[in-house]
Amino acid sequence: MTEQKKSPEISIIVPVYKVEKYLNECIDSILAQTFTDFELILVDDG
C-alpha cells in the first residue's frame, strides 16, 4: 500500500533580503512554536 504524504496545514513565507543579522533569530523563533504542522519557505532577495 502506498503511503500518502500529507501537506502541511500552513506555509510560512519569509522574505530574505539584507537580514543576515536577524535570520537565525527569525528561524529559531519559528521553529520554537508549539504548532508544528507547517512548511517554512525562505525567499532569497524577496
PEDA-V793642 format. One line per field, one symbol per residue. phi: phi as a letter, one per 20 degrees, with the letter a starting at -180 (. if undefined). A space follows every 50 residues. Layout:
phi=???
This chain:
phi=.eeeeefffcddddfdblcgfdfgfffgfffefffcebdddddflf
